[in-house]
Amino acid sequence: MKNLVDFFIKVGELENIPKRGWLLIGEKNPQTIADHIFRVAIMAWVLAKERKTNFNMERVIKLALVHDLCELYAGDTTPYDYGQILPKNKKKWPELFDKWPRFPKSKKLKFSKEKHRNERKSLKRLTGKLPSSLKKEFLALWTDYECLKSKEAKFVSQINRIETLLRALEYAKKKKTQPYRSWWIGSKERVDDPLLVKFMATLDKCFPNQKIE
């Protein structure tokens, strides 16, 4: 039981770790990793029900809960970090988020492999003292999410993107100078689930002053 207590304490630390993207745009009260995981899980559950597809609902929720646990040790890296495009002047960082960063395929692949390796190592460290069956389940779920093997993983991955878009729109509505375009662009390029495309169209209507062409 002591190992379980230690694990829960470590997971609780995610409540105090802000999402990196919100720090980069200068958000004063940034969403934490735990905040993000919670809303992704709620959105995944509700929207999967709305989808009326034969999803394994337990798997949907577990994938949502597990997907960012690895950031406890690996950190929450953004394309702006691994692309090494952040200027020294921090005041200029928010400007970068008006467009989605583009990199050569070889560079994207290199950073993707490095990120995957670091996050896998982090998750194994976090779950290292759990019972063997639990360790295997955590790693299997996370690997499914990362590699998009199951239909549930593909769905939750797109919800993850939409949750960050929603947060960006909320920040931009509260403070008009906050950037949001890169989240719109990234979501429109990668979200193709019919229900989630419809959901994004609704976001367009709910945030009329935060649109992109």
Secondary structure, DSSP 8 states (H G I E B T S, - for coil): -HHHHHHHHHHHGGGG-B-HHHHHTT-SS--BHHHHHHHHHHHHHHHHHHHTS---HHHHHHHHHHTTTTHHHH----HHHHTT---S-GGGHHHHTTS-----HHHHHHHHHHHHHHHHHHHHHHTTTS-HHHHHHHHHHHHHHHHT-SHHHHHHHHHHHHHHHHHHHHHHHHSTTS--HHHHHHHHHH---HHHHHHHHHHHHH-TTS---
